[in-house]
Amino acid sequence: LKNIFYIASYGNNNKEMVEIYKKYLLDIDTIKFYNNLQEKLFSHIKSLKPKKILLNKSIKYKSIKSNIKFIIDDTILDIKVSENEINTISNICQCMIQGFLLKKNNIKINKICIYNAILGDLVTYDTSDINFSKLQKIIYTN
């Protein structure tokens, strides 16, 4: 987090903003939160016994583009940070469209996991029987 603070504040002449960055990023509660997040993610990923992990995969098909945070074997893992419910139509559709993009790039997805870093909730969807191409047509024609 110190590195993020230095990057965020580099060249910033607004002393007030620099202090806000410092207070937020170097606060003991923030450090505890990110350490806890790191431990939970590591534990979850380790439990999957992955053979292949891709991070921040940029992917596109025609005019549709996306950046996928984690692809673990045949699973998309999306991380949201919210005090509210993350199991929403928009979040699910985002992951489904990412599944479509991966399919178009010859990567098969059988599961989608959405993790709420604040509440600690993890929701998993089995997408092995979903026709991502049909879903894409429904979303982009309405």
N, CA, C and O atoms as a GROMACS GRO file, in nm:
protein
  568
    1LEU      N    1   0.082  -0.120   0.000
    1LEU     CA    2   0.000   0.000   0.000
    1LEU      C    3   0.086   0.126   0.000
    1LEU      O    4   0.045   0.231  -0.050
    2LYS      N    5   0.206   0.115   0.056
    2LYS     CA    6   0.296   0.231   0.053
    2LYS      C    7   0.328   0.269  -0.091
    2LYS      O    8   0.331   0.387  -0.125
    3ASN      N    9   0.351   0.169  -0.174
    3ASN     CA   10   0.380   0.197  -0.315
    3ASN      C   11   0.264   0.266  -0.383
    3ASN      O   12   0.284   0.359  -0.461
    4ILE      N   13   0.142   0.220  -0.355
    4ILE     CA   14   0.023   0.285  -0.412
    4ILE      C   15   0.016   0.429  -0.366
    4ILE      O   16  -0.016   0.518  -0.445
    5PHE      N   17   0.046   0.454  -0.239
    5PHE     CA   18   0.046   0.591  -0.187
    5PHE      C   19   0.146   0.677  -0.263
    5PHE      O   20   0.114   0.788  -0.305
    6TYR      N   21   0.268   0.626  -0.279
    6TYR     CA   22   0.371   0.705  -0.347
    6TYR      C   23   0.333   0.732  -0.493
    6TYR      O   24   0.356   0.841  -0.543
    7ILE      N   25   0.276   0.633  -0.560
    7ILE     CA   26   0.233   0.652  -0.700
    7ILE      C   27   0.118   0.752  -0.706
    7ILE      O   28   0.119   0.842  -0.790
    8ALA      N   29   0.020   0.738  -0.617
    8ALA     CA   30  -0.098   0.826  -0.618
    8ALA      C   31  -0.062   0.970  -0.585
    8ALA      O   32  -0.127   1.063  -0.633
    9SER      N   33   0.039   0.989  -0.503
    9SER     CA   34   0.071   1.125  -0.459
    9SER      C   35   0.186   1.188  -0.536
    9SER      O   36   0.214   1.307  -0.520
   10TYR      N   37   0.254   1.110  -0.621
   10TYR     CA   38   0.370   1.162  -0.694
   10TYR      C   39   0.331   1.282  -0.780
   10TYR      O   40   0.238   1.275  -0.860
   11GLY      N   41   0.400   1.389  -0.762
   11GLY     CA   42   0.377   1.509  -0.843
   11GLY      C   43   0.249   1.584  -0.811
   11GLY      O   44   0.215   1.680  -0.879
   12ASN      N   45   0.178   1.540  -0.709
   12ASN     CA   46   0.054   1.606  -0.671
   12ASN      C   47   0.087   1.725  -0.582
   12ASN      O   48   0.140   1.708  -0.472
   13ASN      N   49   0.055   1.844  -0.629
   13ASN     CA   50   0.085   1.966  -0.554
   13ASN      C   51  -0.020   1.999  -0.449
   13ASN      O   52  -0.002   2.090  -0.368
   14ASN      N   53  -0.130   1.925  -0.452
   14ASN     CA   54  -0.238   1.949  -0.357
   14ASN      C   55  -0.206   1.873  -0.227
   14ASN      O   56  -0.235   1.754  -0.215
   15LYS      N   57  -0.148   1.944  -0.132
   15LYS     CA   58  -0.105   1.882  -0.005
   15LYS      C   59  -0.221   1.816   0.069
   15LYS      O   60  -0.205   1.713   0.135
   16GLU      N   61  -0.339   1.877   0.057
   16GLU     CA   62  -0.458   1.823   0.123
   16GLU      C   63  -0.492   1.685   0.068
   16GLU      O   64  -0.524   1.594   0.144
   17MET      N   65  -0.487   1.669  -0.066
   17MET     CA   66  -0.515   1.540  -0.128
   17MET      C   67  -0.410   1.437  -0.090
   17MET      O   68  -0.442   1.320  -0.066
   18VAL      N   69  -0.285   1.478  -0.083
   18VAL     CA   70  -0.177   1.387  -0.046
   18VAL      C   71  -0.202   1.332   0.095
   18VAL      O   72  -0.182   1.214   0.120
   19GLU      N   73  -0.245   1.418   0.186
   19GLU     CA   74  -0.275   1.374   0.322
   19GLU      C   75  -0.394   1.278   0.325
   19GLU      O   76  -0.395   1.183   0.404
   20ILE      N   77  -0.493   1.303   0.240
   20ILE     CA   78  -0.608   1.212   0.232
   20ILE      C   79  -0.562   1.076   0.182
   20ILE      O   80  -0.599   0.973   0.239
   21TYR      N   81  -0.481   1.074   0.074
   21TYR     CA   82  -0.426   0.947   0.024
   21TYR      C   83  -0.349   0.875   0.135
   21TYR      O   84  -0.366   0.755   0.157
   22LYS      N   85  -0.264   0.951   0.204
   22LYS     CA   86  -0.180   0.893   0.309
   22LYS      C   87  -0.266   0.834   0.420
   22LYS      O   88  -0.243   0.722   0.465
   23LYS      N   89  -0.364   0.913   0.464
   23LYS     CA   90  -0.450   0.868   0.574
   23LYS      C   91  -0.525   0.740   0.534
   23LYS      O   92  -0.536   0.647   0.614
   24TYR      N   93  -0.578   0.737   0.412
   24TYR     CA   94  -0.656   0.622   0.369
   24TYR      C   95  -0.569   0.500   0.340
   24TYR      O   96  -0.597   0.390   0.389
   25LEU      N   97  -0.464   0.517   0.262
   25LEU     CA   98  -0.385   0.404   0.216
   25LEU      C   99  -0.292   0.346   0.323
   25LEU      O  100  -0.262   0.227   0.321
   26LEU      N  101  -0.248   0.429   0.416
   26LEU     CA  102  -0.154   0.381   0.516
   26LEU      C  103  -0.219   0.358   0.653
   26LEU      O  104  -0.152   0.328   0.751
   27ASP      N  105  -0.351   0.372   0.657
   27ASP     CA  106  -0.427   0.348   0.779
   27ASP      C  107  -0.420   0.199   0.817
   27ASP      O  108  -0.424   0.113   0.730
   28ILE      N  109  -0.409   0.171   0.945
   28ILE     CA  110  -0.396   0.032   0.992
   28ILE      C  111  -0.517  -0.052   0.954
   28ILE      O  112  -0.502  -0.170   0.924
   29ASP      N  113  -0.639   0.007   0.954
   29ASP     CA  114  -0.759  -0.068   0.915
   29ASP      C  115  -0.755  -0.103   0.766
   29ASP      O  116  -0.797  -0.212   0.728
   30THR      N  117  -0.704  -0.012   0.684
   30THR     CA  118  -0.692  -0.040   0.541
   30THR      C  119  -0.592  -0.152   0.518
   30THR      O  120  -0.616  -0.243   0.438
   31ILE      N  121  -0.481  -0.147   0.588
   31ILE     CA  122  -0.379  -0.251   0.574
   31ILE      C  123  -0.435  -0.386   0.618
   31ILE      O  124  -0.412  -0.488   0.553
   32LYS      N  125  -0.510  -0.388   0.729
   32LYS     CA  126  -0.572  -0.512   0.777
   32LYS      C  127  -0.672  -0.565   0.674
   32LYS      O  128  -0.677  -0.685   0.647
   33PHE      N  129  -0.751  -0.474   0.616
   33PHE     CA  130  -0.851  -0.513   0.516
   33PHE      C  131  -0.784  -0.581   0.398
   33PHE      O  132  -0.826  -0.689   0.356
   34TYR      N  133  -0.679  -0.520   0.344
   34TYR     CA  134  -0.612  -0.577   0.226
   34TYR      C  135  -0.535  -0.704   0.259
   34TYR      O  136  -0.525  -0.794   0.175
   35ASN      N  137  -0.480  -0.714   0.378
   35ASN     CA  138  -0.416  -0.839   0.419
   35ASN      C  139  -0.518  -0.951   0.430
   35ASN      O  140  -0.491  -1.064   0.388
   36ASN      N  141  -0.635  -0.920   0.485
   36ASN     CA  142  -0.743  -1.017   0.497
   36ASN      C  143  -0.792  -1.059   0.358
   36ASN      O  144  -0.814  -1.178   0.333
   37LEU      N  145  -0.809  -0.962   0.269
   37LEU     CA  146  -0.852  -0.990   0.133
   37LEU      C  147  -0.752  -1.083   0.064
   37LEU      O  148  -0.789  -1.180  -0.001
   38GLN      N  149  -0.625  -1.051   0.080
   38GLN     CA  150  -0.520  -1.132   0.019
   38GLN      C  151  -0.524  -1.276   0.071
   38GLN      O  152  -0.513  -1.371  -0.006
   39GLU      N  153  -0.541  -1.292   0.202
   39GLU     CA  154  -0.546  -1.426   0.261
   39GLU      C  155  -0.666  -1.504   0.210
   39GLU      O  156  -0.654  -1.623   0.178
   40LYS      N  157  -0.783  -1.439   0.203
   40LYS     CA  158  -0.904  -1.507   0.156
   40LYS      C  159  -0.891  -1.548   0.010
   40LYS      O  160  -0.928  -1.659  -0.027
   41LEU      N  161  -0.840  -1.458  -0.073
   41LEU     CA  162  -0.822  -1.491  -0.215
   41LEU      C  163  -0.723  -1.605  -0.233
   41LEU      O  164  -0.748  -1.698  -0.310
   42PHE      N  165  -0.612  -1.598  -0.162
   42PHE     CA  166  -0.511  -1.703  -0.171
   42PHE      C  167  -0.571  -1.837  -0.129
   42PHE      O  168  -0.550  -1.938  -0.196
   43SER      N  169  -0.645  -1.837  -0.019
   43SER     CA  170  -0.706  -1.960   0.031
   43SER      C  171  -0.806  -2.016  -0.070
   43SER      O  172  -0.807  -2.137  -0.096
   44HIS      N  173  -0.890  -1.929  -0.126
   44HIS     CA  174  -0.990  -1.975  -0.223
   44HIS      C  175  -0.922  -2.031  -0.348
   44HIS      O  176  -0.958  -2.139  -0.396
   45ILE      N  177  -0.826  -1.958  -0.401
   45ILE     CA  178  -0.758  -2.002  -0.522
   45ILE      C  179  -0.683  -2.133  -0.497
   45ILE      O  180  -0.684  -2.223  -0.582
   46LYS      N  181  -0.618  -2.144  -0.382
   46LYS     CA  182  -0.546  -2.267  -0.347
   46LYS      C  183  -0.642  -2.386  -0.337
   46LYS      O  184  -0.607  -2.497  -0.377
   47SER      N  185  -0.763  -2.362  -0.284
   47SER     CA  186  -0.860  -2.470  -0.270
   47SER      C  187  -0.906  -2.524  -0.406
   47SER      O  188  -0.951  -2.638  -0.416
   48LEU      N  189  -0.894  -2.443  -0.510
   48LEU     CA  190  -0.932  -2.486  -0.645
   48LEU      C  191  -0.827  -2.576  -0.709
   48LEU      O  192  -0.854  -2.644  -0.809
   49LYS      N  193  -0.708  -2.577  -0.653
   49LYS     CA  194  -0.594  -2.654  -0.707
   49LYS      C  195  -0.576  -2.624  -0.855
   49LYS      O  196  -0.583  -2.714  -0.939
   50PRO      N  197  -0.551  -2.498  -0.887
   50PRO     CA  198  -0.547  -2.458  -1.028
   50PRO      C  199  -0.426  -2.511  -1.104
   50PRO      O  200  -0.317  -2.529  -1.049
   51LYS      N  201  -0.450  -2.535  -1.232
   51LYS     CA  202  -0.342  -2.571  -1.323
   51LYS      C  203  -0.294  -2.448  -1.399
   51LYS      O  204  -0.178  -2.440  -1.440
   52LYS      N  205  -0.387  -2.351  -1.418
   52LYS     CA  206  -0.354  -2.232  -1.496
   52LYS      C  207  -0.428  -2.110  -1.438
   52LYS      O  208  -0.548  -2.116  -1.412
   53ILE      N  209  -0.353  -2.002  -1.418
   53ILE     CA  210  -0.412  -1.877  -1.369
   53ILE      C  211  -0.370  -1.766  -1.463
   53ILE      O  212  -0.252  -1.747  -1.492
   54LEU      N  213  -0.471  -1.690  -1.511
   54LEU     CA  214  -0.445  -1.572  -1.592
   54LEU      C  215  -0.492  -1.450  -1.513
   54LEU      O  216  -0.600  -1.453  -1.454
   55LEU      N  217  -0.412  -1.344  -1.512
   55LEU     CA  218  -0.447  -1.222  -1.439
   55LEU      C  219  -0.465  -1.106  -1.536
   55LEU      O  220  -0.388  -1.090  -1.630
   56ASN      N  221  -0.567  -1.024  -1.511
   56ASN     CA  222  -0.594  -0.904  -1.590
   56ASN      C  223  -0.587  -0.930  -1.739
   56ASN      O  224  -0.514  -0.863  -1.812
   57LYS      N  225  -0.663  -1.027  -1.783
   57LYS     CA  226  -0.667  -1.066  -1.924
   57LYS      C  227  -0.754  -0.968  -2.001
   57LYS      O  228  -0.875  -0.958  -1.977
   58SER      N  229  -0.693  -0.896  -2.094
   58SER     CA  230  -0.768  -0.809  -2.185
   58SER      C  231  -0.814  -0.893  -2.302
   58SER      O  232  -0.736  -0.965  -2.364
   59ILE      N  233  -0.942  -0.882  -2.332
   59ILE     CA  234  -0.999  -0.967  -2.436
   59ILE      C  235  -1.103  -0.889  -2.514
   59ILE      O  236  -1.171  -0.802  -2.459
   60LYS      N  237  -1.115  -0.919  -2.644
   60LYS     CA  238  -1.214  -0.849  -2.725
   60LYS      C  239  -1.263  -0.939  -2.837
   60LYS      O  240  -1.198  -1.036  -2.877
   61TYR      N  241  -1.379  -0.902  -2.887
   61TYR     CA  242  -1.437  -0.964  -3.006
   61TYR      C  243  -1.519  -0.856  -3.073
   61TYR      O  244  -1.614  -0.803  -3.016
   62LYS      N  245  -1.482  -0.823  -3.196
   62LYS     CA  246  -1.543  -0.713  -3.269
   62LYS      C  247  -1.535  -0.586  -3.184
   62LYS      O  248  -1.426  -0.544  -3.146
   63SER      N  249  -1.649  -0.524  -3.153
   63SER     CA  250  -1.646  -0.398  -3.077
   63SER      C  251  -1.658  -0.418  -2.926
   63SER      O  252  -1.657  -0.320  -2.852
   64ILE      N  253  -1.670  -0.542  -2.880
   64ILE     CA  254  -1.688  -0.570  -2.738
   64ILE      C  255  -1.552  -0.598  -2.676
   64ILE      O  256  -1.478  -0.685  -2.722
   65LYS      N  257  -1.520  -0.524  -2.570
   65LYS     CA  258  -1.391  -0.539  -2.502
   65LYS      C  259  -1.413  -0.553  -2.352
   65LYS      O  260  -1.511  -0.501  -2.298
   66SER      N  261  -1.322  -0.623  -2.287
   66SER     CA  262  -1.330  -0.636  -2.141
   66SER      C  263  -1.194  -0.672  -2.085
   66SER      O  264  -1.106  -0.721  -2.155
   67ASN      N  265  -1.179  -0.645  -1.957
   67ASN     CA  266  -1.060  -0.686  -1.883
   67ASN      C  267  -1.108  -0.778  -1.770
   67ASN      O  268  -1.186  -0.737  -1.685
   68ILE      N  269  -1.059  -0.900  -1.772
   68ILE     CA  270  -1.102  -1.001  -1.674
   68ILE      C  271  -0.995  -1.011  -1.567
   68ILE      O  272  -0.879  -1.039  -1.596
   69LYS      N  273  -1.035  -0.989  -1.442
   69LYS     CA  274  -0.939  -0.986  -1.331
   69LYS      C  275  -0.866  -1.119  -1.313
   69LYS      O  276  -0.743  -1.123  -1.311
   70PHE      N  277  -0.941  -1.227  -1.300
   70PHE     CA  278  -0.882  -1.360  -1.280
   70PHE      C  279  -0.953  -1.462  -1.368
   70PHE      O  280  -1.075  -1.464  -1.377
   71ILE      N  281  -0.873  -1.547  -1.432
   71ILE     CA  282  -0.926  -1.667  -1.495
   71ILE      C  283  -0.846  -1.782  -1.434
   71ILE      O  284  -0.724  -1.791  -1.451
   72ILE      N  285  -0.916  -1.868  -1.364
   72ILE     CA  286  -0.852  -1.980  -1.296
   72ILE      C  287  -0.906  -2.107  -1.361
   72ILE      O  288  -1.021  -2.146  -1.339
   73ASP      N  289  -0.822  -2.171  -1.440
   73ASP     CA  290  -0.862  -2.287  -1.520
   73ASP      C  291  -0.983  -2.249  -1.606
   73ASP      O  292  -0.969  -2.170  -1.700
   74ASP      N  293  -1.100  -2.303  -1.576
   74ASP     CA  294  -1.220  -2.274  -1.656
   74ASP      C  295  -1.319  -2.184  -1.579
   74ASP      O  296  -1.440  -2.190  -1.602
   75THR      N  297  -1.265  -2.102  -1.488
   75THR     CA  298  -1.349  -2.019  -1.400
   75THR      C  299  -1.308  -1.872  -1.408
   75THR      O  300  -1.190  -1.837  -1.398
   76ILE      N  301  -1.408  -1.786  -1.427
   76ILE     CA  302  -1.387  -1.641  -1.414
   76ILE      C  303  -1.410  -1.606  -1.268
   76ILE      O  304  -1.512  -1.643  -1.211
   77LEU      N  305  -1.314  -1.535  -1.207
   77LEU     CA  306  -1.331  -1.485  -1.070
   77LEU      C  307  -1.330  -1.333  -1.079
   77LEU      O  308  -1.229  -1.272  -1.114
   78ASP      N  309  -1.445  -1.272  -1.048
   78ASP     CA  310  -1.457  -1.128  -1.049
   78ASP      C  311  -1.466  -1.078  -0.905
   78ASP      O  312  -1.537  -1.136  -0.823
   79ILE      N  313  -1.394  -0.972  -0.876
   79ILE     CA  314  -1.392  -0.916  -0.741
   79ILE      C  315  -1.461  -0.781  -0.742
   79ILE      O  316  -1.426  -0.692  -0.820
   80LYS      N  317  -1.558  -0.766  -0.656
   80LYS     CA  318  -1.629  -0.640  -0.638
   80LYS      C  319  -1.605  -0.592  -0.496
   80LYS      O  320  -1.587  -0.672  -0.404
   81VAL      N  321  -1.605  -0.461  -0.478
   81VAL     CA  322  -1.588  -0.401  -0.347
   81VAL      C  323  -1.711  -0.314  -0.322
   81VAL      O  324  -1.723  -0.204  -0.376
   82SER      N  325  -1.803  -0.366  -0.240
   82SER     CA  326  -1.928  -0.295  -0.218
   82SER      C  327  -1.987  -0.332  -0.083
   82SER      O  328  -1.974  -0.446  -0.036
   83GLU      N  329  -2.052  -0.236  -0.021
   83GLU     CA  330  -2.126  -0.263   0.102
   83GLU      C  331  -2.264  -0.318   0.070
   83GLU      O  332  -2.340  -0.355   0.160
   84ASN      N  333  -2.298  -0.322  -0.059
   84ASN     CA  334  -2.428  -0.369  -0.104
   84ASN      C  335  -2.415  -0.506  -0.170
   84ASN      O  336  -2.306  -0.560  -0.185
   85GLU      N  337  -2.528  -0.559  -0.208
   85GLU     CA  338  -2.534  -0.686  -0.279
   85GLU      C  339  -2.459  -0.675  -0.413
   85GLU      O  340  -2.475  -0.578  -0.486
   86ILE      N  341  -2.378  -0.774  -0.443
   86ILE     CA  342  -2.304  -0.773  -0.570
   86ILE      C  343  -2.363  -0.874  -0.669
   86ILE      O  344  -2.323  -0.878  -0.785
   87ASN      N  345  -2.455  -0.953  -0.622
   87ASN     CA  346  -2.520  -1.054  -0.705
   87ASN      C  347  -2.631  -0.988  -0.786
   87ASN      O  348  -2.749  -1.017  -0.767
   88THR      N  349  -2.592  -0.897  -0.878
   88THR     CA  350  -2.687  -0.817  -0.955
   88THR      C  351  -2.686  -0.857  -1.102
   88THR      O  352  -2.591  -0.920  -1.149
   89ILE      N  353  -2.791  -0.821  -1.172
   89ILE     CA  354  -2.800  -0.850  -1.315
   89ILE      C  355  -2.680  -0.793  -1.390
   89ILE      O  356  -2.622  -0.861  -1.474
   90SER      N  357  -2.642  -0.668  -1.360
   90SER     CA  358  -2.532  -0.606  -1.433
   90SER      C  359  -2.400  -0.680  -1.409
   90SER      O  360  -2.323  -0.700  -1.502
   91ASN      N  361  -2.373  -0.720  -1.285
   91ASN     CA  362  -2.249  -0.793  -1.256
   91ASN      C  363  -2.249  -0.932  -1.320
   91ASN      O  364  -2.148  -0.977  -1.374
   92ILE      N  365  -2.364  -0.999  -1.314
   92ILE     CA  366  -2.374  -1.133  -1.374
   92ILE      C  367  -2.361  -1.123  -1.526
   92ILE      O  368  -2.289  -1.202  -1.588
   93CYS      N  369  -2.430  -1.026  -1.586
   93CYS     CA  370  -2.421  -1.007  -1.732
   93CYS      C  371  -2.279  -0.972  -1.775
   93CYS      O  372  -2.232  -1.020  -1.878
   94GLN      N  373  -2.211  -0.890  -1.696
   94GLN     CA  374  -2.072  -0.856  -1.728
   94GLN      C  375  -1.989  -0.984  -1.738
   94GLN      O  376  -1.913  -1.002  -1.834
   95CYS      N  377  -2.001  -1.071  -1.640
   95CYS     CA  378  -1.924  -1.196  -1.640
   95CYS      C  379  -1.967  -1.288  -1.754
   95CYS      O  380  -1.884  -1.356  -1.813
   96MET      N  381  -2.097  -1.290  -1.784
   96MET     CA  382  -2.146  -1.373  -1.893
   96MET      C  383  -2.090  -1.325  -2.028
   96MET      O  384  -2.050  -1.406  -2.111
   97ILE      N  385  -2.087  -1.194  -2.047
   97ILE     CA  386  -2.029  -1.140  -2.170
   97ILE      C  387  -1.879  -1.170  -2.175
   97ILE      O  388  -1.824  -1.195  -2.282
   98GLN      N  389  -1.813  -1.166  -2.061
   98GLN     CA  390  -1.672  -1.205  -2.057
   98GLN      C  391  -1.657  -1.352  -2.098
   98GLN      O  392  -1.562  -1.388  -2.167
   99GLY      N  393  -1.751  -1.436  -2.054
   99GLY     CA  394  -1.751  -1.576  -2.097
   99GLY      C  395  -1.766  -1.588  -2.247
   99GLY      O  396  -1.700  -1.671  -2.310
  100PHE      N  397  -1.854  -1.506  -2.306
  100PHE     CA  398  -1.872  -1.502  -2.451
  100PHE      C  399  -1.741  -1.462  -2.521
  100PHE      O  400  -1.701  -1.526  -2.618
  101LEU      N  401  -1.676  -1.357  -2.469
  101LEU     CA  402  -1.550  -1.312  -2.529
  101LEU      C  403  -1.443  -1.420  -2.522
  101LEU      O  404  -1.367  -1.440  -2.618
  102LEU      N  405  -1.438  -1.489  -2.410
  102LEU     CA  406  -1.340  -1.597  -2.396
  102LEU      C  407  -1.371  -1.711  -2.493
  102LEU      O  408  -1.280  -1.769  -2.553
  103LYS      N  409  -1.500  -1.743  -2.508
  103LYS     CA  410  -1.540  -1.848  -2.602
  103LYS      C  411  -1.496  -1.811  -2.743
  103LYS      O  412  -1.445  -1.896  -2.817
  104LYS      N  413  -1.514  -1.687  -2.780
  104LYS     CA  414  -1.475  -1.641  -2.913
  104LYS      C  415  -1.324  -1.644  -2.932
  104LYS      O  416  -1.274  -1.642  -3.044
  105ASN      N  417  -1.250  -1.649  -2.820
  105ASN     CA  418  -1.104  -1.659  -2.824
  105ASN      C  419  -1.057  -1.799  -2.784
  105ASN      O  420  -0.944  -1.818  -2.739
  106ASN      N  421  -1.148  -1.896  -2.800
  106ASN     CA  422  -1.119  -2.038  -2.777
  106ASN      C  423  -1.078  -2.072  -2.634
  106ASN      O  424  -0.992  -2.158  -2.612
  107ILE      N  425  -1.138  -2.004  -2.538
  107ILE     CA  426  -1.118  -2.037  -2.397
  107ILE      C  427  -1.254  -2.075  -2.339
  107ILE      O  428  -1.345  -1.992  -2.337
  108LYS      N  429  -1.268  -2.197  -2.291
  108LYS     CA  430  -1.395  -2.248  -2.239
  108LYS      C  431  -1.409  -2.213  -2.092
  108LYS      O  432  -1.318  -2.236  -2.012
  109ILE      N  433  -1.524  -2.157  -2.057
  109ILE     CA  434  -1.556  -2.121  -1.918
  109ILE      C  435  -1.674  -2.206  -1.871
  109ILE      O  436  -1.777  -2.214  -1.938
  110ASN      N  437  -1.658  -2.270  -1.754
  110ASN     CA  438  -1.764  -2.352  -1.697
  110ASN      C  439  -1.821  -2.296  -1.568
  110ASN      O  440  -1.926  -2.341  -1.521
  111LYS      N  441  -1.753  -2.198  -1.510
  111LYS     CA  442  -1.801  -2.138  -1.385
  111LYS      C  443  -1.768  -1.989  -1.384
  111LYS      O  444  -1.671  -1.942  -1.443
  112ILE      N  445  -1.854  -1.917  -1.313
  112ILE     CA  446  -1.830  -1.775  -1.286
  112ILE      C  447  -1.844  -1.757  -1.136
  112ILE      O  448  -1.944  -1.798  -1.076
  113CYS      N  449  -1.744  -1.694  -1.074
  113CYS     CA  450  -1.748  -1.662  -0.931
  113CYS      C  451  -1.741  -1.511  -0.916
  113CYS      O  452  -1.658  -1.445  -0.978
  114ILE      N  453  -1.829  -1.456  -0.834
  114ILE     CA  454  -1.826  -1.313  -0.803
  114ILE      C  455  -1.805  -1.302  -0.652
  114ILE      O  456  -1.882  -1.355  -0.572
  115TYR      N  457  -1.698  -1.231  -0.616
  115TYR     CA  458  -1.659  -1.219  -0.475
  115TYR      C  459  -1.675  -1.074  -0.429
  115TYR      O  460  -1.626  -0.982  -0.494
  116ASN      N  461  -1.744  -1.055  -0.317
  116ASN     CA  462  -1.759  -0.923  -0.256
  116ASN      C  463  -1.653  -0.911  -0.147
  116ASN      O  464  -1.662  -0.976  -0.042
  117ALA      N  465  -1.553  -0.827  -0.171
  117ALA     CA  466  -1.440  -0.815  -0.080
  117ALA      C  467  -1.478  -0.755   0.055
  117ALA      O  468  -1.412  -0.784   0.156
  118ILE      N  469  -1.581  -0.673   0.060
  118ILE     CA  470  -1.620  -0.612   0.188
  118ILE      C  471  -1.704  -0.708   0.271
  118ILE      O  472  -1.679  -0.726   0.390
  119LEU      N  473  -1.803  -0.770   0.209
  119LEU     CA  474  -1.893  -0.859   0.284
  119LEU      C  475  -1.840  -1.001   0.295
  119LEU      O  476  -1.887  -1.079   0.377
  120GLY      N  477  -1.742  -1.036   0.212
  120GLY     CA  478  -1.686  -1.170   0.216
  120GLY      C  479  -1.772  -1.274   0.147
  120GLY      O  480  -1.750  -1.394   0.164
  121ASP      N  481  -1.870  -1.230   0.068
  121ASP     CA  482  -1.960  -1.323  -0.001
  121ASP      C  483  -1.898  -1.369  -0.132
  121ASP      O  484  -1.839  -1.290  -0.206
  122LEU      N  485  -1.912  -1.498  -0.161
  122LEU     CA  486  -1.868  -1.555  -0.288
  122LEU      C  487  -1.985  -1.629  -0.349
  122LEU      O  488  -2.040  -1.721  -0.288
  123VAL      N  489  -2.024  -1.588  -0.470
  123VAL     CA  490  -2.135  -1.652  -0.541
  123VAL      C  491  -2.076  -1.721  -0.663
  123VAL      O  492  -1.999  -1.661  -0.738
  124THR      N  493  -2.112  -1.847  -0.683
  124THR     CA  494  -2.061  -1.924  -0.796
  124THR      C  495  -2.176  -1.970  -0.884
  124THR      O  496  -2.279  -2.017  -0.835
  125TYR      N  497  -2.158  -1.955  -1.015
  125TYR     CA  498  -2.257  -1.998  -1.113
  125TYR      C  499  -2.194  -2.103  -1.204
  125TYR      O  500  -2.081  -2.087  -1.250
  126ASP      N  501  -2.268  -2.210  -1.227
  126ASP     CA  502  -2.226  -2.313  -1.323
  126ASP      C  503  -2.272  -2.265  -1.461
  126ASP      O  504  -2.392  -2.251  -1.485
  127THR      N  505  -2.178  -2.241  -1.549
  127THR     CA  506  -2.212  -2.190  -1.682
  127THR      C  507  -2.182  -2.293  -1.791
  127THR      O  508  -2.180  -2.259  -1.910
  128SER      N  509  -2.161  -2.416  -1.752
  128SER     CA  510  -2.123  -2.519  -1.849
  128SER      C  511  -2.229  -2.542  -1.956
  128SER      O  512  -2.196  -2.582  -2.068
  129ASP      N  513  -2.357  -2.517  -1.924
  129ASP     CA  514  -2.465  -2.538  -2.022
  129ASP      C  515  -2.517  -2.408  -2.082
  129ASP      O  516  -2.619  -2.410  -2.150
  130ILE      N  517  -2.449  -2.298  -2.059
  130ILE     CA  518  -2.497  -2.168  -2.110
  130ILE      C  519  -2.443  -2.144  -2.250
  130ILE      O  520  -2.324  -2.164  -2.277
  131ASN      N  521  -2.532  -2.102  -2.339
  131ASN     CA  522  -2.493  -2.066  -2.474
  131ASN      C  523  -2.458  -1.917  -2.471
  131ASN      O  524  -2.545  -1.831  -2.484
  132PHE      N  525  -2.329  -1.887  -2.455
  132PHE     CA  526  -2.284  -1.748  -2.442
  132PHE      C  527  -2.316  -1.666  -2.568
  132PHE      O  528  -2.346  -1.547  -2.557
  133SER      N  529  -2.310  -1.727  -2.686
  133SER     CA  530  -2.338  -1.655  -2.810
  133SER      C  531  -2.484  -1.609  -2.814
  133SER      O  532  -2.513  -1.496  -2.854
  134LYS      N  533  -2.574  -1.696  -2.773
  134LYS     CA  534  -2.717  -1.661  -2.769
  134LYS      C  535  -2.741  -1.548  -2.667
  134LYS      O  536  -2.818  -1.455  -2.693
  135LEU      N  537  -2.676  -1.557  -2.554
  135LEU     CA  538  -2.688  -1.455  -2.450
  135LEU      C  539  -2.637  -1.320  -2.501
  135LEU      O  540  -2.700  -1.216  -2.477
  136GLN      N  541  -2.524  -1.321  -2.571
  136GLN     CA  542  -2.469  -1.198  -2.627
  136GLN      C  543  -2.567  -1.133  -2.724
  136GLN      O  544  -2.584  -1.011  -2.723
  137LYS      N  545  -2.633  -1.214  -2.807
  137LYS     CA  546  -2.730  -1.160  -2.904
  137LYS      C  547  -2.848  -1.097  -2.832
  137LYS      O  548  -2.899  -0.993  -2.874
  138ILE      N  549  -2.893  -1.160  -2.724
  138ILE     CA  550  -3.006  -1.106  -2.647
  138ILE      C  551  -2.969  -0.971  -2.586
  138ILE      O  552  -3.045  -0.875  -2.594
  139ILE      N  553  -2.851  -0.965  -2.524
  139ILE     CA  554  -2.808  -0.842  -2.456
  139ILE      C  555  -2.783  -0.728  -2.553
  139ILE      O  556  -2.825  -0.614  -2.528
  140TYR      N  557  -2.716  -0.756  -2.664
  140TYR     CA  558  -2.676  -0.649  -2.754
  140TYR      C  559  -2.780  -0.612  -2.859
  140TYR      O  560  -2.758  -0.518  -2.936
  141THR      N  561  -2.895  -0.684  -2.864
  141THR     CA  562  -3.001  -0.643  -2.956
  141THR      C  563  -3.116  -0.575  -2.883
  141THR      O  564  -3.210  -0.526  -2.947
  142ASN      N  565  -3.111  -0.571  -2.750
  142ASN     CA  566  -3.217  -0.504  -2.673
  142ASN      C  567  -3.167  -0.377  -2.610
  142ASN      O  568  -3.242  -0.308  -2.541
   0.00000   0.00000   0.00000
